[in-house]
Amino acid sequence: MSDRLRPQGYGTGEYEEKRSRFIGEIWPVSDEEQAKALIAQVKKHYPDARHHCWAWVMPDGACRWSDDGEPGGTAGGPIANILKGGTVYGVLCVVTRYFGGTLLGSGGLVRAYSKAAALALADAGTEPDPEKTVLTISCPWDSLDKAHRLLRQQEGVLLASDYESDPTQAILTAELLSDRAEDFLMQLKNATAGRAGLQ
């Protein structure tokens, strides 16, 4: 059983310290382009805010963050630590700051950005994120329908089909829950008399 988590949906939380407002927002994301579009949307929604600090952890574990003008290591990194510490994947968190006129110092900034991110994550809620496996399958033409049917039965997702590289077979790229991949391959080999399998 995987201990990975993903956000259930959008979440928000607000924290105030010495009149500075920190507005945290969380979204599930599947890729960097989606995350970048959401960051741009937040900046447009709060155009008069001083900072829009963010962090994301992609489904593959890739993590990036930005302090957006705050002292290095006081904003984006702490937000990322909240996400990674909670083993949350496929997630973007943006914390927007309205400056209240009083400098908070490094410790105060780390605490405020962390708190806003944690509040937003709690509001979004999390759920188990089962690990998935991507398979590249070689399949004879006359067994293509069987492969598609077995993939649907295992609730797999066909990511790509290559019908041109090899004249004798199709090359399918599919994603399945990791605990179903072995069963799918065994059924596929049985259904095709051993002629289909991993490339």
PAROBA-503531 format. One record per atom (N, C-alpha, C): chain; residue number from 1; atom name; residue in three letters; x, y, z. Coordinates in Angstrom, 1 decimal. Example, Ala and Ser with C-alpha at 12.3 -4.5 7.8 and 13.67 -1.06 7.14 Angstrom:
   cadena   num   atomo   residuo       px       py       pz
        A     1       N       ala     13.2     -5.7      7.8
        A     1      CA       ala     12.3     -4.5      7.8
        A     1       C       ala     13.2     -3.3      7.8
        A     2       N       ser     12.8     -2.2      7.1
        A     2      CA       ser     13.7     -1.1      7.1
        A     2       C       ser     12.9      0.0      7.9
//
This chain:
   cadena   num   atomo   residuo       px       py       pz
        A     1       N       met      0.9     -1.2      0.0
        A     1      CA       met      0.0      0.0      0.0
        A     1       C       met      0.9      1.2      0.0
        A     2       N       ser      0.6      2.2     -0.9
        A     2      CA       ser      1.4      3.4     -1.0
        A     2       C       ser      1.1      4.4      0.1
        A     3       N       asp      2.1      5.1      0.5
        A     3      CA       asp      1.9      6.1      1.5
        A     3       C       asp      1.8      7.5      0.8
        A     4       N       arg      1.9      7.5     -0.5
        A     4      CA       arg      1.7      8.7     -1.2
        A     4       C       arg      0.3      9.3     -1.1
        A     5       N       leu      0.2     10.6     -1.0
        A     5      CA       leu     -1.1     11.3     -1.0
        A     5       C       leu     -1.2     12.3     -2.1
        A     6       N       arg     -2.4     12.7     -2.4
        A     6      CA       arg     -2.7     13.7     -3.4
        A     6       C       arg     -3.8     14.6     -2.8
        A     7       N       pro     -3.9     15.8     -3.2
        A     7      CA       pro     -5.0     16.7     -2.7
        A     7       C       pro     -6.3     16.2     -3.2
        A     8       N       gln     -7.4     16.3     -2.4
        A     8      CA       gln     -8.7     15.9     -2.9
        A     8       C       gln     -9.3     17.0     -3.8
        A     9       N       gly     -8.8     18.2     -3.7
        A     9      CA       gly     -9.3     19.3     -4.5
        A     9       C       gly     -8.7     20.6     -4.1
        A    10       N       tyr     -9.3     21.7     -4.5
        A    10      CA       tyr     -8.8     23.0     -4.1
        A    10       C       tyr     -9.0     23.3     -2.6
        A    11       N       gly     -8.0     23.9     -2.0
        A    11      CA       gly     -8.1     24.3     -0.6
        A    11       C       gly     -7.4     25.7     -0.4
        A    12       N       thr     -7.9     26.4      0.6
        A    12      CA       thr     -7.3     27.7      0.9
        A    12       C       thr     -7.3     27.9      2.4
        A    13       N       gly     -6.3     28.7      2.8
        A    13      CA       gly     -6.2     29.0      4.3
        A    13       C       gly     -5.5     30.4      4.4
        A    14       N       glu     -5.8     31.1      5.4
        A    14      CA       glu     -5.2     32.4      5.6
        A    14       C       glu     -4.6     32.6      7.0
        A    15       N       tyr     -3.5     33.2      7.0
        A    15      CA       tyr     -2.7     33.4      8.3
        A    15       C       tyr     -2.3     34.9      8.3
        A    16       N       glu     -2.4     35.5      9.5
        A    16      CA       glu     -2.0     36.9      9.7
        A    16       C       glu     -0.9     37.0     10.8
        A    17       N       glu      0.1     37.7     10.5
        A    17      CA       glu      1.2     38.0     11.5
        A    17       C       glu      1.6     39.5     11.3
        A    18       N       lys      1.5     40.2     12.4
        A    18      CA       lys      1.9     41.6     12.4
        A    18       C       lys      1.3     42.4     11.2
        A    19       N       arg      0.0     42.1     11.0
        A    19      CA       arg     -0.7     42.8      9.9
        A    19       C       arg     -0.4     42.4      8.5
        A    20       N       ser      0.6     41.5      8.3
        A    20      CA       ser      0.8     40.9      7.0
        A    20       C       ser     -0.2     39.8      6.8
        A    21       N       arg     -0.8     39.7      5.7
        A    21      CA       arg     -1.8     38.6      5.4
        A    21       C       arg     -1.1     37.6      4.4
        A    22       N       phe     -1.2     36.4      4.8
        A    22      CA       phe     -0.7     35.3      4.0
        A    22       C       phe     -1.8     34.4      3.5
        A    23       N       ile     -2.1     34.4      2.2
        A    23      CA       ile     -3.3     33.6      1.7
        A    23       C       ile     -2.7     32.4      1.0
        A    24       N       gly     -2.9     31.2      1.5
        A    24      CA       gly     -2.5     30.0      0.9
        A    24       C       gly     -3.6     29.4      0.1
        A    25       N       glu     -3.1     28.8     -1.1
        A    25      CA       glu     -4.1     28.1     -2.0
        A    25       C       glu     -3.4     26.9     -2.5
        A    26       N       ile     -4.2     25.8     -2.6
        A    26      CA       ile     -3.7     24.5     -3.0
        A    26       C       ile     -4.5     24.0     -4.2
        A    27       N       trp     -3.9     23.4     -5.1
        A    27      CA       trp     -4.6     22.7     -6.2
        A    27       C       trp     -3.9     21.4     -6.6
        A    28       N       pro     -4.7     20.4     -7.0
        A    28      CA       pro     -4.1     19.2     -7.6
        A    28       C       pro     -3.6     19.6     -9.0
        A    29       N       val     -2.4     19.1     -9.4
        A    29      CA       val     -1.9     19.4    -10.7
        A    29       C       val     -1.3     18.1    -11.3
        A    30       N       ser     -1.3     18.1    -12.6
        A    30      CA       ser     -0.7     16.9    -13.3
        A    30       C       ser      0.6     17.2    -14.0
        A    31       N       asp      0.8     18.5    -14.3
        A    31      CA       asp      2.1     18.8    -15.0
        A    31       C       asp      2.4     20.3    -14.7
        A    32       N       glu      3.6     20.6    -15.2
        A    32      CA       glu      4.2     22.0    -14.9
        A    32       C       glu      3.4     23.0    -15.6
        A    33       N       glu      2.9     22.8    -16.8
        A    33      CA       glu      2.2     23.8    -17.6
        A    33       C       glu      0.9     24.2    -16.8
        A    34       N       gln      0.2     23.2    -16.3
        A    34      CA       gln     -1.0     23.5    -15.5
        A    34       C       gln     -0.6     24.3    -14.3
        A    35       N       ala      0.5     24.0    -13.6
        A    35      CA       ala      0.9     24.7    -12.4
        A    35       C       ala      1.2     26.2    -12.8
        A    36       N       lys      2.0     26.4    -13.8
        A    36      CA       lys      2.4     27.7    -14.3
        A    36       C       lys      1.1     28.6    -14.6
        A    37       N       ala      0.1     28.0    -15.2
        A    37      CA       ala     -1.1     28.7    -15.5
        A    37       C       ala     -1.8     29.1    -14.3
        A    38       N       leu     -1.8     28.2    -13.3
        A    38      CA       leu     -2.5     28.6    -12.0
        A    38       C       leu     -1.7     29.7    -11.3
        A    39       N       ile     -0.4     29.7    -11.3
        A    39      CA       ile      0.4     30.7    -10.7
        A    39       C       ile      0.1     32.1    -11.3
        A    40       N       ala      0.0     32.1    -12.7
        A    40      CA       ala     -0.3     33.3    -13.4
        A    40       C       ala     -1.7     33.8    -13.0
        A    41       N       gln     -2.7     32.8    -12.8
        A    41      CA       gln     -4.0     33.2    -12.5
        A    41       C       gln     -4.1     33.9    -11.1
        A    42       N       val     -3.3     33.3    -10.1
        A    42      CA       val     -3.2     33.9     -8.8
        A    42       C       val     -2.7     35.3     -8.9
        A    43       N       lys     -1.6     35.5     -9.6
        A    43      CA       lys     -1.0     36.9     -9.7
        A    43       C       lys     -2.0     37.9    -10.3
        A    44       N       lys     -2.8     37.4    -11.2
        A    44      CA       lys     -3.8     38.3    -11.8
        A    44       C       lys     -5.0     38.6    -10.9
        A    45       N       his     -5.3     37.6    -10.0
        A    45      CA       his     -6.4     37.8     -9.0
        A    45       C       his     -6.0     38.7     -7.9
        A    46       N       tyr     -4.7     38.7     -7.5
        A    46      CA       tyr     -4.2     39.5     -6.5
        A    46       C       tyr     -3.1     40.4     -7.0
        A    47       N       pro     -3.4     41.3     -7.9
        A    47      CA       pro     -2.3     42.1     -8.6
        A    47       C       pro     -1.6     43.1     -7.6
        A    48       N       asp     -2.2     43.5     -6.5
        A    48      CA       asp     -1.6     44.5     -5.6
        A    48       C       asp     -0.9     43.8     -4.5
        A    49       N       ala     -0.7     42.5     -4.5
        A    49      CA       ala      0.0     41.8     -3.4
        A    49       C       ala      1.5     42.0     -3.6
        A    50       N       arg      2.2     41.9     -2.5
        A    50      CA       arg      3.7     42.1     -2.5
        A    50       C       arg      4.4     40.9     -3.1
        A    51       N       his      4.0     39.7     -2.7
        A    51      CA       his      4.7     38.5     -3.1
        A    51       C       his      3.7     37.4     -3.4
        A    52       N       his      4.1     36.5     -4.4
        A    52      CA       his      3.3     35.3     -4.7
        A    52       C       his      4.3     34.2     -4.7
        A    53       N       cys      4.5     33.6     -3.5
        A    53      CA       cys      5.5     32.5     -3.4
        A    53       C       cys      4.8     31.2     -3.6
        A    54       N       trp      5.6     30.2     -4.2
        A    54      CA       trp      4.9     29.0     -4.5
        A    54       C       trp      5.9     27.8     -4.5
        A    55       N       ala      5.3     26.6     -4.4
        A    55      CA       ala      6.0     25.3     -4.6
        A    55       C       ala      5.1     24.3     -5.2
        A    56       N       trp      5.7     23.4     -6.0
        A    56      CA       trp      4.9     22.3     -6.5
        A    56       C       trp      5.7     21.0     -6.3
        A    57       N       val      5.0     19.9     -6.2
        A    57      CA       val      5.5     18.6     -6.3
        A    57       C       val      4.7     17.8     -7.3
        A    58       N       met      5.4     17.5     -8.4
        A    58      CA       met      4.7     16.8     -9.5
        A    58       C       met      4.5     15.3     -9.2
        A    59       N       pro      3.6     14.7     -9.9
        A    59      CA       pro      3.3     13.2     -9.7
        A    59       C       pro      4.6     12.4     -9.7
        A    60       N       asp      5.6     12.8    -10.6
        A    60      CA       asp      6.8     12.0    -10.6
        A    60       C       asp      7.8     12.4     -9.6
        A    61       N       gly      7.4     13.3     -8.7
        A    61      CA       gly      8.3     13.7     -7.6
        A    61       C       gly      9.1     14.9     -7.8
        A    62       N       ala      9.1     15.5     -9.0
        A    62      CA       ala      9.9     16.7     -9.3
        A    62       C       ala      9.3     17.8     -8.5
        A    63       N       cys     10.2     18.6     -7.9
        A    63      CA       cys      9.8     19.7     -6.9
        A    63       C       cys     10.5     21.0     -7.3
        A    64       N       arg      9.7     22.0     -7.4
        A    64      CA       arg     10.3     23.4     -7.6
        A    64       C       arg      9.6     24.4     -6.7
        A    65       N       trp     10.3     25.5     -6.5
        A    65      CA       trp      9.6     26.5     -5.7
        A    65       C       trp     10.2     27.9     -6.0
        A    66       N       ser      9.6     28.9     -5.6
        A    66      CA       ser     10.0     30.3     -5.8
        A    66       C       ser      9.8     31.1     -4.5
        A    67       N       asp     10.8     31.9     -4.1
        A    67      CA       asp     10.6     32.9     -3.0
        A    67       C       asp     10.0     34.2     -3.4
        A    68       N       asp     10.0     34.4     -4.8
        A    68      CA       asp      9.3     35.6     -5.3
        A    68       C       asp      9.7     36.9     -4.6
        A    69       N       gly     11.0     37.1     -4.4
        A    69      CA       gly     11.5     38.4     -3.8
        A    69       C       gly     11.7     38.4     -2.3
        A    70       N       glu     11.1     37.4     -1.6
        A    70      CA       glu     11.4     37.2     -0.2
        A    70       C       glu     12.8     36.8      0.0
        A    71       N       pro     13.4     37.0      1.2
        A    71      CA       pro     14.8     36.5      1.4
        A    71       C       pro     14.9     35.0      1.1
        A    72       N       gly     16.0     34.6      0.5
        A    72      CA       gly     16.2     33.2      0.1
        A    72       C       gly     15.9     32.2      1.2
        A    73       N       gly     15.1     31.2      0.9
        A    73      CA       gly     14.8     30.1      1.8
        A    73       C       gly     13.8     30.4      2.9
        A    74       N       thr     13.1     31.5      2.8
        A    74      CA       thr     12.1     31.9      3.8
        A    74       C       thr     10.6     31.6      3.3
        A    75       N       ala     10.4     31.3      2.1
        A    75      CA       ala      9.0     31.2      1.6
        A    75       C       ala      8.8     29.9      0.7
        A    76       N       gly      9.4     29.9     -0.5
        A    76      CA       gly      9.1     28.7     -1.3
        A    76       C       gly      9.6     27.4     -0.7
        A    77       N       gly     10.8     27.4     -0.1
        A    77      CA       gly     11.3     26.2      0.5
        A    77       C       gly     10.5     25.7      1.6
        A    78       N       pro     10.1     26.6      2.5
        A    78      CA       pro      9.2     26.1      3.6
        A    78       C       pro      7.8     25.6      3.1
        A    79       N       ile      7.3     26.2      2.0
        A    79      CA       ile      6.0     25.7      1.4
        A    79       C       ile      6.3     24.3      0.9
        A    80       N       ala      7.4     24.1      0.2
        A    80      CA       ala      7.7     22.8     -0.4
        A    80       C       ala      7.9     21.8      0.8
        A    81       N       asn      8.5     22.2      1.9
        A    81      CA       asn      8.7     21.3      3.0
        A    81       C       asn      7.3     20.8      3.6
        A    82       N       ile      6.3     21.7      3.6
        A    82      CA       ile      5.0     21.2      4.0
        A    82       C       ile      4.4     20.2      3.1
        A    83       N       leu      4.6     20.4      1.8
        A    83      CA       leu      4.1     19.4      0.8
        A    83       C       leu      4.8     18.1      0.9
        A    84       N       lys      6.2     18.2      0.9
        A    84      CA       lys      7.0     17.0      0.9
        A    84       C       lys      6.9     16.2      2.2
        A    85       N       gly      6.8     17.0      3.3
        A    85      CA       gly      6.7     16.4      4.6
        A    85       C       gly      5.4     15.6      4.8
        A    86       N       gly      4.4     16.0      4.0
        A    86      CA       gly      3.1     15.3      4.0
        A    86       C       gly      3.0     14.3      2.9
        A    87       N       thr      4.1     14.0      2.2
        A    87      CA       thr      4.2     13.1      1.1
        A    87       C       thr      3.0     13.3      0.1
        A    88       N       val      2.8     14.6     -0.2
        A    88      CA       val      1.7     14.9     -1.2
        A    88       C       val      2.4     15.2     -2.5
        A    89       N       tyr      1.8     14.5     -3.5
        A    89      CA       tyr      2.3     14.6     -4.9
        A    89       C       tyr      1.2     15.1     -5.8
        A    90       N       gly      1.6     15.7     -7.0
        A    90      CA       gly      0.6     16.2     -7.9
        A    90       C       gly     -0.1     17.4     -7.3
        A    91       N       val      0.7     18.4     -6.7
        A    91      CA       val      0.1     19.4     -5.9
        A    91       C       val      0.9     20.7     -6.2
        A    92       N       leu      0.2     21.8     -6.2
        A    92      CA       leu      0.7     23.2     -6.3
        A    92       C       leu      0.2     24.0     -5.1
        A    93       N       cys      1.1     24.7     -4.4
        A    93      CA       cys      0.7     25.6     -3.3
        A    93       C       cys      1.2     27.0     -3.6
        A    94       N       val      0.3     28.0     -3.7
        A    94      CA       val      0.8     29.4     -3.8
        A    94       C       val      0.3     30.1     -2.5
        A    95       N       val      1.3     30.9     -1.9
        A    95      CA       val      1.0     31.7     -0.8
        A    95       C       val      1.2     33.2     -1.2
        A    96       N       thr      0.1     33.9     -1.2
        A    96      CA       thr      0.1     35.3     -1.5
        A    96       C       thr      0.3     36.2     -0.3
        A    97       N       arg      1.2     37.1     -0.3
        A    97      CA       arg      1.4     38.0      0.9
        A    97       C       arg      1.1     39.4      0.6
        A    98       N       tyr      0.3     40.0      1.5
        A    98      CA       tyr      0.0     41.4      1.6
        A    98       C       tyr      0.9     41.9      2.7
        A    99       N       phe      1.8     42.8      2.4
        A    99      CA       phe      2.7     43.3      3.5
        A    99       C       phe      2.0     44.2      4.4
        A   100       N       gly      2.2     44.0      5.7
        A   100      CA       gly      1.5     44.8      6.8
        A   100       C       gly      2.3     45.9      7.3
        A   101       N       gly      3.5     46.2      6.8
        A   101      CA       gly      4.3     47.3      7.2
        A   101       C       gly      5.4     47.0      8.2
        A   102       N       thr      5.4     45.8      8.8
        A   102      CA       thr      6.4     45.4      9.8
        A   102       C       thr      7.2     44.2      9.3
        A   103       N       leu      8.5     44.3      9.3
        A   103      CA       leu      9.4     43.2      8.9
        A   103       C       leu      9.3     42.1      9.9
        A   104       N       leu      9.2     40.9      9.4
        A   104      CA       leu      8.9     39.7     10.2
        A   104       C       leu     10.2     38.9     10.5
        A   105       N       gly     11.3     39.2      9.8
        A   105      CA       gly     12.5     38.5     10.0
        A   105       C       gly     12.4     37.1      9.4
        A   106       N       ser     13.5     36.4      9.2
        A   106      CA       ser     13.6     35.1      8.6
        A   106       C       ser     12.7     34.1      9.3
        A   107       N       gly     12.8     34.0     10.6
        A   107      CA       gly     12.0     33.0     11.4
        A   107       C       gly     10.5     33.3     11.2
        A   108       N       gly     10.1     34.6     11.3
        A   108      CA       gly      8.7     34.9     11.1
        A   108       C       gly      8.1     34.6      9.8
        A   109       N       leu      9.0     34.8      8.7
        A   109      CA       leu      8.5     34.5      7.4
        A   109       C       leu      8.4     33.0      7.2
        A   110       N       val      9.3     32.2      7.6
        A   110      CA       val      9.3     30.8      7.5
        A   110       C       val      8.0     30.3      8.2
        A   111       N       arg      7.7     30.8      9.4
        A   111      CA       arg      6.6     30.3     10.2
        A   111       C       arg      5.3     30.7      9.4
        A   112       N       ala      5.2     31.9      8.9
        A   112      CA       ala      4.0     32.4      8.3
        A   112       C       ala      3.7     31.7      7.0
        A   113       N       tyr      4.7     31.5      6.1
        A   113      CA       tyr      4.5     30.8      4.9
        A   113       C       tyr      4.2     29.3      5.1
        A   114       N       ser      4.8     28.7      6.1
        A   114      CA       ser      4.5     27.3      6.4
        A   114       C       ser      3.1     27.2      6.9
        A   115       N       lys      2.7     28.1      7.8
        A   115      CA       lys      1.4     28.0      8.4
        A   115       C       lys      0.3     28.2      7.3
        A   116       N       ala      0.4     29.1      6.4
        A   116      CA       ala     -0.6     29.4      5.4
        A   116       C       ala     -0.6     28.1      4.5
        A   117       N       ala      0.5     27.5      4.1
        A   117      CA       ala      0.5     26.4      3.3
        A   117       C       ala     -0.2     25.2      4.0
        A   118       N       ala      0.1     25.0      5.3
        A   118      CA       ala     -0.5     23.9      6.0
        A   118       C       ala     -2.0     24.1      6.2
        A   119       N       leu     -2.5     25.3      6.4
        A   119      CA       leu     -3.9     25.6      6.5
        A   119       C       leu     -4.6     25.3      5.2
        A   120       N       ala     -4.0     25.7      4.0
        A   120      CA       ala     -4.6     25.4      2.7
        A   120       C       ala     -4.6     23.9      2.5
        A   121       N       leu     -3.5     23.2      2.8
        A   121      CA       leu     -3.5     21.7      2.6
        A   121       C       leu     -4.6     21.0      3.4
        A   122       N       ala     -4.7     21.5      4.7
        A   122      CA       ala     -5.8     20.9      5.5
        A   122       C       ala     -7.1     21.1      5.0
        A   123       N       asp     -7.3     22.3      4.4
        A   123      CA       asp     -8.6     22.6      3.8
        A   123       C       asp     -8.9     21.8      2.6
        A   124       N       ala     -7.9     21.6      1.8
        A   124      CA       ala     -8.0     20.7      0.5
        A   124       C       ala     -8.3     19.3      0.9
        A   125       N       gly     -7.7     18.8      1.9
        A   125      CA       gly     -7.8     17.4      2.3
        A   125       C       gly     -7.0     16.6      1.4
        A   126       N       thr     -6.6     15.4      1.8
        A   126      CA       thr     -5.8     14.5      1.0
        A   126       C       thr     -6.4     13.1      1.0
        A   127       N       glu     -6.0     12.3      0.0
        A   127      CA       glu     -6.4     11.0     -0.2
        A   127       C       glu     -5.3     10.2     -0.7
        A   128       N       pro     -5.3      8.8     -0.6
        A   128      CA       pro     -4.2      8.0     -1.1
        A   128       C       pro     -4.0      8.2     -2.6
        A   129       N       asp     -2.7      8.2     -3.0
        A   129      CA       asp     -2.4      8.4     -4.4
        A   129       C       asp     -1.6      7.1     -4.8
        A   130       N       pro     -2.4      6.1     -5.3
        A   130      CA       pro     -1.7      4.8     -5.6
        A   130       C       pro     -0.6      5.0     -6.6
        A   131       N       glu      0.5      4.2     -6.4
        A   131      CA       glu      1.6      4.3     -7.4
        A   131       C       glu      1.1      3.7     -8.7
        A   132       N       lys      1.6      4.2     -9.8
        A   132      CA       lys      1.3      3.8    -11.1
        A   132       C       lys      2.5      3.4    -11.9
        A   133       N       thr      2.4      2.5    -12.8
        A   133      CA       thr      3.5      2.0    -13.7
        A   133       C       thr      3.1      2.3    -15.1
        A   134       N       val      4.1      2.7    -15.9
        A   134      CA       val      4.0      2.9    -17.3
        A   134       C       val      4.7      1.8    -18.0
        A   135       N       leu      3.9      1.1    -18.9
        A   135      CA       leu      4.4      0.0    -19.6
        A   135       C       leu      4.5      0.3    -21.1
        A   136       N       thr      5.5     -0.2    -21.8
        A   136      CA       thr      5.6     -0.2    -23.2
        A   136       C       thr      5.4     -1.6    -23.7
        A   137       N       ile      4.3     -1.8    -24.4
        A   137      CA       ile      3.9     -3.2    -24.8
        A   137       C       ile      4.0     -3.4    -26.3
        A   138       N       ser      4.7     -4.5    -26.7
        A   138      CA       ser      4.6     -4.9    -28.1
        A   138       C       ser      3.5     -5.9    -28.3
        A   139       N       cys      2.7     -5.6    -29.3
        A   139      CA       cys      1.5     -6.5    -29.5
        A   139       C       cys      1.3     -6.8    -31.0
        A   140       N       pro      1.2     -8.1    -31.3
        A   140      CA       pro      0.9     -8.4    -32.7
        A   140       C       pro     -0.5     -7.8    -33.2
        A   141       N       trp     -0.5     -7.5    -34.4
        A   141      CA       trp     -1.8     -6.9    -35.0
        A   141       C       trp     -3.0     -7.6    -34.7
        A   142       N       asp     -3.0     -9.0    -34.8
        A   142      CA       asp     -4.2     -9.7    -34.6
        A   142       C       asp     -4.6     -9.9    -33.1
        A   143       N       ser     -3.8     -9.4    -32.2
        A   143      CA       ser     -4.1     -9.4    -30.8
        A   143       C       ser     -4.4     -8.0    -30.2
        A   144       N       leu     -4.5     -7.0    -31.1
        A   144      CA       leu     -4.6     -5.7    -30.6
        A   144       C       leu     -5.9     -5.5    -29.9
        A   145       N       asp     -7.0     -6.0    -30.4
        A   145      CA       asp     -8.3     -5.9    -29.7
        A   145       C       asp     -8.3     -6.5    -28.3
        A   146       N       lys     -7.6     -7.7    -28.2
        A   146      CA       lys     -7.5     -8.3    -26.9
        A   146       C       lys     -6.7     -7.4    -25.9
        A   147       N       ala     -5.6     -6.8    -26.4
        A   147      CA       ala     -4.8     -6.0    -25.5
        A   147       C       ala     -5.6     -4.8    -25.0
        A   148       N       his     -6.4     -4.2    -25.9
        A   148      CA       his     -7.2     -3.0    -25.5
        A   148       C       his     -8.3     -3.4    -24.5
        A   149       N       arg     -8.9     -4.6    -24.7
        A   149      CA       arg     -9.9     -5.1    -23.8
        A   149       C       arg     -9.3     -5.4    -22.4
        A   150       N       leu     -8.2     -6.0    -22.4
        A   150      CA       leu     -7.6     -6.3    -21.1
        A   150       C       leu     -7.1     -5.1    -20.4
        A   151       N       leu     -6.7     -4.1    -21.1
        A   151      CA       leu     -6.3     -2.8    -20.5
        A   151       C       leu     -7.5     -2.1    -19.9
        A   152       N       arg     -8.6     -2.1    -20.6
        A   152      CA       arg     -9.8     -1.5    -20.0
        A   152       C       arg    -10.3     -2.3    -18.7
        A   153       N       gln    -10.2     -3.6    -18.8
        A   153      CA       gln    -10.6     -4.4    -17.6
        A   153       C       gln     -9.7     -4.1    -16.4
        A   154       N       gln     -8.5     -3.8    -16.6
        A   154      CA       gln     -7.6     -3.5    -15.5
        A   154       C       gln     -7.6     -2.0    -15.2
        A   155       N       glu     -8.5     -1.2    -15.8
        A   155      CA       glu     -8.7      0.2    -15.6
        A   155       C       glu     -7.4      0.9    -15.9
        A   156       N       gly     -6.7      0.5    -16.9
        A   156      CA       gly     -5.5      1.1    -17.4
        A   156       C       gly     -5.8      2.3    -18.4
        A   157       N       val     -4.8      3.1    -18.6
        A   157      CA       val     -5.0      4.2    -19.5
        A   157       C       val     -4.0      4.1    -20.6
        A   158       N       leu     -4.5      4.1    -21.9
        A   158      CA       leu     -3.6      4.1    -23.0
        A   158       C       leu     -3.0      5.5    -23.3
        A   159       N       leu     -1.7      5.6    -23.2
        A   159      CA       leu     -1.1      6.9    -23.3
        A   159       C       leu     -0.6      7.2    -24.7
        A   160       N       ala     -0.2      6.2    -25.5
        A   160      CA       ala      0.2      6.4    -26.8
        A   160       C       ala      0.2      5.1    -27.6
        A   161       N       ser      0.0      5.2    -28.9
        A   161      CA       ser      0.0      4.0    -29.8
        A   161       C       ser      0.9      4.3    -31.0
        A   162       N       asp      1.8      3.4    -31.3
        A   162      CA       asp      2.7      3.5    -32.4
        A   162       C       asp      2.4      2.3    -33.3
        A   163       N       tyr      1.9      2.7    -34.5
        A   163      CA       tyr      1.5      1.7    -35.5
        A   163       C       tyr      2.4      1.6    -36.7
        A   164       N       glu      3.5      2.4    -36.6
        A   164      CA       glu      4.4      2.6    -37.8
        A   164       C       glu      5.8      2.1    -37.6
        A   165       N       ser      6.3      2.1    -36.4
        A   165      CA       ser      7.7      1.7    -36.3
        A   165       C       ser      8.0      0.3    -36.6
        A   166       N       asp      7.1     -0.6    -36.4
        A   166      CA       asp      7.3     -2.1    -36.6
        A   166       C       asp      6.2     -2.6    -37.5
        A   167       N       pro      6.4     -3.1    -38.7
        A   167      CA       pro      5.3     -3.6    -39.5
        A   167       C       pro      4.6     -4.9    -39.0
        A   168       N       thr      5.2     -5.5    -38.0
        A   168      CA       thr      4.7     -6.8    -37.5
        A   168       C       thr      3.8     -6.6    -36.3
        A   169       N       gln      4.0     -5.5    -35.6
        A   169      CA       gln      3.2     -5.3    -34.3
        A   169       C       gln      3.0     -3.8    -34.0
        A   170       N       ala      2.1     -3.6    -33.1
        A   170      CA       ala      1.9     -2.3    -32.6
        A   170       C       ala      2.6     -2.1    -31.3
        A   171       N       ile      3.0     -0.9    -31.0
        A   171      CA       ile      3.7     -0.6    -29.7
        A   171       C       ile      2.8      0.3    -28.9
        A   172       N       leu      2.3     -0.1    -27.8
        A   172      CA       leu      1.4      0.6    -27.0
        A   172       C       leu      2.1      1.1    -25.7
        A   173       N       thr      1.8      2.3    -25.3
        A   173      CA       thr      2.3      2.8    -24.0
        A   173       C       thr      1.1      3.0    -23.1
        A   174       N       ala      1.1      2.3    -22.0
        A   174      CA       ala     -0.1      2.4    -21.1
        A   174       C       ala      0.3      2.6    -19.7
        A   175       N       glu     -0.6      3.2    -18.9
        A   175      CA       glu     -0.4      3.4    -17.5
        A   175       C       glu     -1.4      2.6    -16.7
        A   176       N       leu     -0.9      1.9    -15.7
        A   176      CA       leu     -1.8      1.1    -14.8
        A   176       C       leu     -1.4      1.3    -13.4
        A   177       N       leu     -2.3      1.0    -12.5
        A   177      CA       leu     -1.9      0.9    -11.1
        A   177       C       leu     -0.8     -0.2    -10.9
        A   178       N       ser      0.2      0.1    -10.2
        A   178      CA       ser      1.4     -0.8    -10.1
        A   178       C       ser      1.0     -2.2     -9.6
        A   179       N       asp      0.0     -2.3     -8.7
        A   179      CA       asp     -0.4     -3.6     -8.2
        A   179       C       asp     -1.2     -4.4     -9.2
        A   180       N       arg     -1.5     -3.8    -10.4
        A   180      CA       arg     -2.3     -4.5    -11.4
        A   180       C       arg     -1.4     -4.8    -12.6
        A   181       N       ala     -0.2     -4.2    -12.7
        A   181      CA       ala      0.6     -4.4    -13.9
        A   181       C       ala      1.0     -5.8    -14.2
        A   182       N       glu      1.4     -6.5    -13.1
        A   182      CA       glu      1.9     -7.9    -13.3
        A   182       C       glu      0.7     -8.8    -13.8
        A   183       N       asp     -0.5     -8.6    -13.2
        A   183      CA       asp     -1.6     -9.4    -13.6
        A   183       C       asp     -2.0     -9.1    -15.1
        A   184       N       phe     -1.9     -7.8    -15.5
        A   184      CA       phe     -2.3     -7.5    -16.8
        A   184       C       phe     -1.3     -8.1    -17.8
        A   185       N       leu      0.0     -8.1    -17.5
        A   185      CA       leu      1.0     -8.7    -18.4
        A   185       C       leu      0.8    -10.2    -18.5
        A   186       N       met      0.5    -10.9    -17.4
        A   186      CA       met      0.2    -12.3    -17.4
        A   186       C       met     -1.0    -12.7    -18.3
        A   187       N       gln     -2.1    -11.9    -18.1
        A   187      CA       gln     -3.3    -12.1    -18.9
        A   187       C       gln     -3.0    -11.9    -20.4
        A   188       N       leu     -2.2    -10.8    -20.7
        A   188      CA       leu     -1.9    -10.5    -22.1
        A   188       C       leu     -1.1    -11.6    -22.7
        A   189       N       lys     -0.1    -12.1    -22.0
        A   189      CA       lys      0.7    -13.2    -22.6
        A   189       C       lys     -0.2    -14.5    -22.8
        A   190       N       asn     -1.1    -14.8    -21.9
        A   190      CA       asn     -2.0    -15.9    -22.1
        A   190       C       asn     -2.9    -15.7    -23.2
        A   191       N       ala     -3.4    -14.5    -23.4
        A   191      CA       ala     -4.4    -14.2    -24.4
        A   191       C       ala     -3.8    -14.2    -25.8
        A   192       N       thr     -2.5    -14.0    -25.9
        A   192      CA       thr     -1.8    -13.9    -27.2
        A   192       C       thr     -0.8    -15.0    -27.4
        A   193       N       ala     -0.9    -16.1    -26.6
        A   193      CA       ala      0.0    -17.2    -26.7
        A   193       C       ala      1.4    -16.8    -26.5
        A   194       N       gly      1.7    -15.9    -25.7
        A   194      CA       gly      3.1    -15.5    -25.4
        A   194       C       gly      3.7    -14.5    -26.4
        A   195       N       arg      2.9    -14.1    -27.4
        A   195      CA       arg      3.5    -13.3    -28.5
        A   195       C       arg      3.6    -11.8    -28.1
        A   196       N       ala      2.8    -11.4    -27.1
        A   196      CA       ala      2.8    -10.0    -26.7
        A   196       C       ala      3.5     -9.9    -25.4
        A   197       N       gly      4.1     -8.7    -25.1
        A   197      CA       gly      4.8     -8.6    -23.9
        A   197       C       gly      5.5     -7.2    -23.8
        A   198       N       leu      6.3     -7.0    -22.8
        A   198      CA       leu      7.1     -5.8    -22.6
        A   198       C       leu      8.1     -5.6    -23.7
        A   199       N       gln      8.2     -4.4    -24.3
        A   199      CA       gln      9.2     -4.2    -25.3
        A   199       C       gln     10.6     -4.0    -24.7
//
